[in-house]
Amino acid sequence: MKSPWRLFLLGWLIILSGSLLAHLIQTSGDVEIKDVRFTGNNGQTLSALLYIPPNASARTPAPGILAVHGYINSREVQAPFAIELARRGYVVLALDQSGHGYSDGPAFSNGFGGPAALRYLRSLDIVDNENIGLEGHSMGGWTVLAAAAAMPDAYRSMVLQGSSTGSGMAAPGTPEWPRNVSVVFAQFDEFAPLMWEVPRGSEIADSGKLKTLFGTDSRVDTGRVYGSIEQGNARVLHNPPVTHPGNHISHTAVQHTIDWFAQTLDHDPIEGPSSRNRQGQIWFFKELGTLAAFVGFIVMILGAIRGLLTTSTFSPLAQPANSAAWPVRNTRWWLLAVISAIIPVVTFYPFMRMGAGLLSASSFLPQGISNQVMFWAVANALILTGLGFVVKAEKVGFSVISLRSRGVLALLFALSTVLIGYSSLLLADYFFKVDFRFWFVGLKLLSLDQFQTMLVYLIPFTLFFILSLRALHGGLSVAGDSRRNQYVSNASVMAGGFVVFLLAQYGSLFIGGRLLTPAEPLNTIVMIQFAPLLLMVSVISTCAWRHTGSYLPGALINGMWVSWYIVAGQASQAV
């Protein structure tokens, strides 16, 4: 007989292997990583990861780079740039912007934290203050521009990744300011109209704003260095074939950054990777490692569900799902499934806008994007519940888990499962200094303030999962389904609509240069996370449903860990 804990142990093994791989990559070449805190403007505490190469010491200071993520991201997203620059001998400070990650809020305050971060970088005795570079993605570009405006002589060059000068939150660029700028703007950047006032990212070379920055009346030539590096007015444009968030995981964007700092900062690269060898980049293996760890986290959660149900404490919850809403998949089932998959997508943009208008950030609900997602979630839960009354199926006999009987036991079961998952992230952070992520889809530890905030958002998000998963298992379960069919069916209903729509969105962007909804670039990028997140939710929920015969344990588990995921990864606009 197979041990019920075998899947649990497999999850831990995957987490260990992935975290170790990520750690070895980000410390390659004897790079040391420190989690640092420092005081910014107005007493604000800022957070960053400090990458220290072995050549940097008080006796032999090395060039420094301030690297900053974009809106609703965190310091870890800058890992590709930080890893490759640190391996080449640069001290890199990867900042959490104001109100992001573990930096005090509110977001957008104190120059996004940029001026204070530059002062802190310059205060380190291992940094050569005559050789400082700035790199920022999207709003991180505005962060380093704020630092450059506050301290115009404190840096030598900068790279703007998917960002721009003069966008309402940054000073306008001129032929003389900022100093030595490389603009890396994607051909398929969703924010082209906002950033450079052109319809498509591929048309940036014709941007009037860019021409002003470059000091030319003609179309800007990609790859050509304008001005003089020695005089501090050099400019260069690169236009890689990726999207706005795609800059983070672009070997080309990373290489342009390496090349520009090699040209503009006085530095003899340490022995090892060539400063101009794209094939020498290894950062992507770190992304694969943390992705494996994230997969291991989900596997371990599934194993914990199965294993805990064999214990004497939680065995009363263990019951098979013996009842189903439909004897077979007929036309009405398919109609209900398609509608259930489409409604959350169709309502996404309007409900996100309504949420922004109705639920502005406050001390009670401090995260603007989380408020929008919360409004979308609760509204959709009510719609899907109502849909079940319109398209009727056979009544499902759920196992007897209710708030009046074994609801408390189900709550303890969910809490135990999520605490096991949280402990795995604690250990990964402590031993390997990594979180669980791929790209900007990341599961981070909660700060104390974030934990308190999560308790507020936990209620509405858990309500969403209780109602939506009751509708899923009580309205779309099919008698005689194999285990594979159950998982595939539920995943298709929960995540399939978003996958199909995003394929259409980015098909339009890659073919025609514009999104189907060009006025919704930010919410479209937010939506990207919904596909993997709802896939994971469906897998956890289906596993819990199969082994308890109830939607409640899975709903409680998902409510807890998804609230944790959202709050830890979002920006706080209020304090």
C-alpha positions in Angstrom: 0.0 0.0 0.0 1.3 3.5 -0.9 2.0 5.8 2.0 -0.5 8.7 2.1 2.5 10.9 2.9 4.5 10.0 -0.2 3.2 13.0 -2.2 3.9 15.2 0.8 7.5 14.1 0.9 7.8 14.5 -2.9 6.7 18.1 -2.6 9.4 18.8 0.0 12.0 17.1 -2.3 11.0 19.3 -5.2 11.0 22.5 -3.0 14.5 21.6 -1.7 15.9 20.8 -5.2 14.4 24.0 -6.8 15.4 26.3 -3.9 19.0 24.9 -3.9 19.3 25.3 -7.7 18.1 28.9 -7.4 20.5 29.6 -4.6 23.5 28.2 -6.4 22.7 30.3 -9.5 22.1 33.6 -7.6 25.3 33.1 -5.6 27.4 31.9 -8.6 30.9 33.3 -8.6 30.9 33.6 -4.8 28.4 36.4 -4.8 26.9 37.1 -1.4 23.3 38.2 -1.0 22.1 40.2 2.0 18.6 41.2 3.0 19.0 44.8 4.1 16.9 47.5 5.7 17.7 51.2 5.8 16.0 54.4 6.8 14.8 56.7 4.0 13.1 60.0 3.8 10.7 61.0 6.6 11.8 58.0 8.7 10.6 55.5 6.1 12.1 52.0 6.4 13.1 50.6 3.0 14.0 47.0 2.1 16.4 45.7 -0.5 18.5 42.7 -1.5 22.2 43.6 -1.7 24.3 41.5 -4.1 28.0 41.6 -3.2 30.6 40.2 -5.6 33.9 38.8 -4.2 36.0 41.7 -5.7 34.1 44.3 -3.7 35.7 45.4 -0.4 36.6 48.5 1.5 40.1 48.3 0.0 38.9 47.7 -3.5 35.5 49.3 -4.0 33.4 48.1 -6.9 31.0 49.9 -9.1 27.4 50.0 -7.7 24.1 49.5 -9.4 20.7 50.5 -8.1 18.1 48.2 -9.6 14.4 48.8 -9.1 11.2 46.8 -10.1 8.0 48.2 -11.5 4.5 48.8 -10.0 3.0 45.9 -7.9 6.2 43.9 -8.1 9.1 43.5 -5.7 12.9 43.3 -5.5 13.0 39.7 -6.5 11.8 40.5 -10.0 15.1 42.3 -10.7 17.0 39.0 -10.1 18.0 38.5 -13.8 19.7 41.9 -13.9 21.1 41.6 -10.4 22.5 38.1 -10.9 24.3 38.9 -14.1 25.7 42.3 -13.0 26.9 40.9 -9.7 28.6 38.0 -11.4 30.5 40.6 -13.5 31.7 42.5 -10.4 29.1 45.1 -9.7 27.6 45.6 -6.3 23.8 45.6 -6.9 21.1 47.0 -4.6 17.7 45.6 -5.7 15.2 47.9 -4.0 11.6 47.3 -2.8 9.9 50.6 -3.8 7.9 52.6 -1.3 4.8 50.5 -0.3 6.1 47.4 -2.1 7.5 44.2 -0.7 8.9 45.0 2.8 9.3 48.7 2.3 7.1 51.1 4.3 4.3 52.7 2.4 2.6 54.4 1.0 3.4 53.6 -2.6 4.6 56.5 -4.7 5.9 58.4 -1.7 9.4 59.9 -1.2 10.4 59.6 -4.8 9.3 55.9 -4.7 12.2 55.4 -2.3 14.8 56.1 -5.1 16.8 59.0 -3.6 17.2 57.3 -0.2 18.3 54.0 -1.9 20.9 55.9 -4.0 22.2 57.6 -0.8 22.4 54.2 0.9 24.2 52.6 -2.0 26.8 55.4 -2.0 27.2 55.0 1.8 28.6 51.5 1.5 32.4 51.4 1.7 32.5 48.5 -0.8 31.0 50.8 -3.5 33.0 53.1 -5.8 31.0 56.3 -5.6 32.5 57.5 -8.9 31.0 54.6 -10.7 27.2 54.3 -10.0 24.6 53.1 -12.4 20.9 53.1 -12.2 18.5 50.6 -13.7 14.7 50.5 -13.4 11.8 48.8 -15.0 8.5 50.7 -15.6 7.7 52.6 -12.4 11.2 51.5 -11.3 12.5 53.8 -14.1 10.6 56.7 -12.5 12.2 55.6 -9.2 15.8 55.9 -10.5 14.8 59.1 -12.4 13.7 60.6 -9.0 17.0 59.6 -7.6 18.8 61.2 -10.5 16.8 64.4 -10.1 17.5 64.6 -6.4 21.2 63.7 -6.8 22.3 64.8 -10.3 26.0 64.2 -9.7 25.7 60.9 -7.8 25.5 58.5 -10.8 27.2 58.1 -14.2 24.6 56.3 -16.3 21.2 54.6 -16.3 19.1 52.0 -18.1 15.3 52.6 -18.4 13.6 49.3 -19.0 10.1 49.7 -20.3 10.0 53.2 -18.8 10.2 56.8 -19.9 11.0 60.3 -18.9 8.2 62.9 -18.5 5.3 60.6 -17.9 3.5 62.6 -15.3 5.5 60.9 -12.5 9.0 61.7 -13.8 10.8 64.8 -14.9 10.9 65.5 -18.7 14.0 64.3 -20.4 16.4 66.6 -22.3 19.5 66.1 -24.4 21.5 66.8 -21.2 19.4 65.0 -18.5 19.5 62.3 -17.4 23.1 61.4 -17.8 24.1 58.6 -20.2 20.7 56.9 -20.8 20.0 53.6 -22.4 16.3 53.2 -23.3 15.3 49.5 -23.6 11.7 49.6 -24.7 9.9 46.4 -26.0 8.4 46.2 -29.4 5.2 44.8 -27.9 5.1 47.0 -24.7 1.5 47.4 -23.5 2.3 50.9 -22.1 3.6 52.5 -25.3 0.9 55.2 -25.5 1.5 56.1 -21.8 5.3 56.0 -21.8 6.3 57.4 -25.2 3.1 58.6 -26.7 3.2 56.2 -29.6 0.5 53.6 -30.5 2.9 50.7 -30.6 6.2 49.9 -28.9 7.7 49.1 -32.3 7.1 52.8 -33.2 9.1 54.2 -30.3 11.9 55.5 -32.7 9.4 58.0 -34.0 8.3 59.3 -30.5 8.6 63.0 -30.1 9.4 62.6 -26.5 12.2 60.2 -27.3 13.6 62.6 -30.0 13.7 65.4 -27.4 15.6 63.1 -25.0 18.0 62.2 -27.8 18.4 65.7 -29.1 17.4 64.9 -32.6 14.6 65.9 -35.1 15.0 62.6 -37.0 13.9 59.1 -36.3 16.1 57.6 -33.6 18.3 54.8 -34.9 18.2 51.7 -32.8 21.6 50.7 -31.4 23.3 53.9 -32.3 25.0 55.8 -29.5 24.0 59.5 -29.6 26.0 62.2 -27.8 29.1 61.5 -25.7 29.7 59.1 -22.8 32.6 61.3 -21.6 30.3 64.4 -21.5 27.5 62.5 -19.9 24.9 63.1 -22.6 25.1 59.7 -24.4 21.8 58.0 -25.4 21.0 54.7 -27.0 17.8 52.9 -27.9 17.1 49.2 -28.0 13.8 47.7 -29.0 13.7 44.0 -28.1 10.8 41.8 -29.4 9.1 41.2 -26.0 6.3 42.6 -23.9 6.4 45.1 -21.0 6.7 42.5 -18.3 8.7 40.4 -20.7 11.7 42.7 -20.2 12.2 40.9 -16.9 12.9 37.6 -18.6 14.6 38.7 -21.7 18.2 37.7 -22.4 18.4 40.5 -24.8 17.3 43.2 -22.3 19.7 41.8 -19.8 22.5 41.9 -22.3 21.8 45.5 -23.3 22.0 46.4 -19.6 25.3 44.6 -19.2 26.7 46.3 -22.3 25.7 49.8 -21.4 27.2 49.7 -17.9 30.4 48.1 -19.4 30.6 51.1 -21.7 29.7 53.9 -19.3 31.2 52.8 -15.9 35.0 52.4 -15.3 35.2 48.7 -14.4 37.4 45.8 -15.2 35.1 42.8 -15.2 36.1 40.0 -12.8 37.3 36.8 -14.3 34.5 34.5 -15.3 31.6 35.5 -17.6 32.4 37.7 -20.5 30.7 41.1 -20.2 29.5 40.9 -23.8 28.6 37.2 -24.0 24.9 36.6 -24.0 25.5 32.8 -23.9 27.1 33.3 -20.5 23.9 34.3 -18.8 22.7 31.8 -16.2 19.9 33.7 -14.5 17.1 31.7 -16.2 18.1 28.7 -14.2 17.3 30.6 -11.1 13.8 31.2 -12.5 13.4 27.5 -13.2 14.6 26.7 -9.7 12.0 29.0 -8.0 9.4 27.7 -10.4 10.1 24.1 -9.4 9.9 25.2 -5.8 6.5 26.7 -6.4 5.3 23.5 -8.1 6.7 21.6 -5.1 4.7 23.9 -2.8 1.5 22.9 -4.5 2.5 19.2 -4.6 3.2 19.4 -0.8 -0.2 21.0 -0.2 -1.9 18.2 -2.0 0.2 15.7 0.0 -0.6 17.5 3.3 -4.4 17.3 2.5 -4.2 13.5 1.9 -1.8 12.9 4.8 -3.6 14.9 7.4 -6.9 13.2 6.6 -5.3 9.9 7.9 -4.6 11.3 11.3 -6.9 10.7 14.2 -7.6 14.5 14.5 -8.8 15.0 11.0 -10.0 11.6 9.9 -13.7 12.5 10.6 -13.4 14.8 7.5 -12.3 12.0 5.2 -15.2 11.0 3.0 -15.2 10.3 -0.8 -17.2 12.4 -3.1 -20.0 10.0 -3.9 -22.5 12.4 -5.3 -22.5 14.4 -8.6 -24.7 17.1 -10.2 -24.8 15.5 -13.6 -25.1 11.8 -14.7 -23.3 12.7 -18.0 -22.0 15.7 -19.8 -24.9 16.8 -22.0 -25.6 20.0 -23.8 -26.9 21.8 -20.7 -23.7 20.9 -18.8 -21.5 22.2 -21.6 -23.5 25.4 -21.7 -23.2 25.9 -18.0 -19.5 25.1 -18.0 -18.8 27.6 -20.9 -20.8 30.3 -19.2 -19.0 29.7 -15.9 -15.7 30.1 -17.6 -16.7 33.2 -19.6 -18.4 35.3 -16.9 -15.3 35.9 -14.8 -13.4 37.1 -17.9 -16.2 39.2 -19.3 -16.7 41.0 -15.9 -13.0 41.4 -15.2 -12.3 44.8 -16.7 -15.6 46.5 -15.7 -15.6 45.1 -12.2 -11.9 46.1 -11.7 -12.8 49.6 -12.8 -15.9 49.6 -10.5 -13.7 48.3 -7.6 -11.3 51.1 -8.2 -14.1 53.7 -8.0 -15.9 52.2 -5.0 -13.0 51.0 -2.9 -10.2 53.5 -2.8 -7.2 52.6 -0.7 -7.7 53.3 3.0 -6.0 52.4 6.3 -8.5 49.5 6.6 -8.1 48.3 2.9 -4.7 49.8 2.0 -4.1 47.9 -1.3 -5.7 49.4 -4.4 -5.3 46.5 -6.8 -6.3 44.0 -4.0 -9.5 46.1 -3.5 -10.3 45.8 -7.2 -9.7 42.1 -7.3 -11.8 41.7 -4.1 -14.7 43.5 -5.7 -14.4 41.3 -8.8 -14.2 38.1 -6.7 -17.2 38.7 -4.5 -19.3 40.0 -7.4 -18.5 36.9 -9.5 -19.1 34.5 -6.6 -22.6 36.0 -6.3 -23.2 35.7 -10.0 -22.0 32.1 -10.2 -24.1 31.2 -7.2 -27.2 32.7 -8.9 -26.4 30.9 -12.1 -26.8 27.6 -10.3 -30.4 28.5 -9.5 -31.1 29.3 -13.2 -29.5 26.2 -14.7 -30.5 23.5 -12.3 -28.8 20.2 -11.9 -29.3 17.3 -9.6 -28.8 18.2 -6.0 -25.3 17.1 -4.7 -25.2 15.5 -1.3 -22.1 17.1 0.3 -20.5 15.4 3.2 -21.8 16.7 6.5 -19.3 19.6 7.0 -21.0 22.7 8.1 -20.3 25.6 10.3 -22.6 24.0 12.9 -21.0 20.6 12.9 -17.5 20.0 11.7 -16.9 23.5 10.3 -14.4 24.2 13.1 -12.5 21.0 12.3 -12.4 21.9 8.6 -11.1 25.3 9.6 -8.3 23.8 11.7 -7.6 21.3 8.8 -7.2 24.2 6.4 -5.1 26.2 8.8 -2.8 23.3 9.4 -2.3 22.7 5.7 -1.5 26.3 4.9 0.9 26.6 7.9 2.8 23.6 6.6 3.1 25.4 3.3 4.2 28.7 4.9 6.8 26.8 6.9 8.3 25.6 3.6 8.7 29.1 2.4 10.2 30.2 5.7 12.9 27.5 5.4 13.6 28.4 1.7 14.0 32.0 2.6 16.2 31.2 5.6 18.6 28.8 4.0 18.5 29.8 0.4 17.3 33.4 0.3 14.6 32.7 -2.3 10.8 32.7 -2.6 8.6 30.6 -4.8 8.0 32.3 -8.2 8.4 32.4 -11.9 8.7 35.8 -13.5 6.3 38.2 -11.5 4.0 35.4 -10.3 5.6 34.9 -6.8 4.7 33.7 -3.4 6.4 35.8 -0.7 6.6 35.7 3.0 4.4 38.2 4.8 5.7 41.1 6.9 3.8 41.7 10.2 2.0 44.6 8.6 1.0 42.5 5.6 -0.2 39.7 7.9 -2.5 42.1 9.7 -3.7 43.4 6.3 -4.2 39.9 5.1 -6.6 39.1 7.9 -8.9 41.8 6.5 -8.8 40.6 2.9 -9.1 37.0 4.1 -12.9 37.3 4.7 -14.0 38.5 1.3 -11.6 36.2 -0.6 -12.7 33.2 1.4 -16.3 34.0 0.7 -15.4 34.0 -3.0 -14.0 30.6 -2.8 -16.8 29.2 -0.6 -19.4 30.3 -3.1 -17.5 29.7 -6.3 -16.3 26.2 -5.3 -19.7 25.2 -4.1 -21.0 26.2 -7.5 -18.2 24.3 -9.2 -18.5 21.0 -7.3 -22.2 21.3 -6.6 -23.1 22.4 -10.1 -20.6 20.9 -12.5 -19.5 17.6 -11.0 -20.2 14.5 -13.3 -20.9 11.0 -12.1 -18.3 8.4 -13.0 -15.6 10.9 -13.9 -12.1 9.6 -13.6 -9.6 11.4 -11.4 -8.0 12.9 -14.5 -11.3 14.1 -15.9 -12.2 15.8 -12.6 -9.0 17.7 -12.5 -9.0 18.7 -16.2 -12.7 19.7 -16.1 -12.4 21.8 -13.0 -9.2 23.5 -14.2 -10.8 24.3 -17.6 -13.8 25.9 -16.0 -11.8 28.0 -13.5 -8.8 29.0 -15.6 -9.7 28.1 -19.1 -11.6 31.4 -19.9 -8.6 33.5 -18.8 -6.1 31.4 -20.8 -8.2 31.7 -24.0 -8.7 35.4 -23.6 -5.1 36.1 -22.8 -4.1 34.1 -25.9 -6.4 36.3 -28.0 -5.1 39.5 -26.2 -1.4 38.7 -26.9 -2.1 37.3 -30.3 -3.6 40.7 -31.2 -0.5 42.4 -29.6 2.0 40.3 -31.4 0.3 40.4 -34.8 -1.2 43.9 -34.8 1.0 45.6 -32.2 -2.0 46.5 -29.9 -4.0 44.7 -27.3 -7.7 44.0 -27.9 -8.3 46.4 -25.0 -5.5 49.0 -25.5 -6.9 51.2 -22.7 -6.4 48.4 -20.1 -2.6 47.6 -20.1 -2.2 47.4 -16.3 -5.3 45.2 -15.7 -4.3 43.0 -18.6 -0.9 42.4 -17.0 -2.7 41.8 -13.6 -4.9 39.2 -15.4 -1.9 37.2 -16.5 -1.5 36.0 -12.9 -5.1 34.7 -12.8 -4.4 31.9 -15.2 -1.8 30.1 -13.1 -3.4 31.1 -9.8 -6.8 29.7 -10.7 -5.2 26.6 -12.1 -3.5 26.0 -8.7 -6.8 26.8 -6.9 -8.7 24.2 -9.0 -6.1 21.5 -8.3 -6.2 22.1 -4.6 -9.9 22.3 -4.5 -10.4 19.1 -6.5 -8.1 17.2 -4.3 -9.8 18.3 -1.2 -13.2 17.6 -2.8 -12.3 14.1 -3.8 -11.1 13.2 -0.3 -13.6 15.0 1.9 -16.8 15.0 -0.3 -17.1 18.7 0.6 -16.2 22.0 -1.0 -15.5 23.7 2.3 -12.0 22.4 3.2 -10.7 23.3 -0.2 -12.4 26.7 -0.1 -10.8 27.5 3.3 -7.3 26.4 2.2 -7.5 28.5 -1.0 -9.0 31.5 0.8 -6.0 31.5 3.2 -3.1 30.9 0.8 -4.5 33.1 -2.0 -5.1 36.0 0.4 -1.5 35.5 1.5 -0.3 35.5 -2.1 -2.2 38.6 -3.1 -1.4 40.8 -0.1 2.3 39.9 0.0 2.7 40.7 -3.7 0.7 43.9 -3.9 1.5 47.6 -3.3 0.0 49.5 -0.3 -1.2 52.9 -1.3 -2.3 53.8 2.3 -0.8 53.2 5.7 
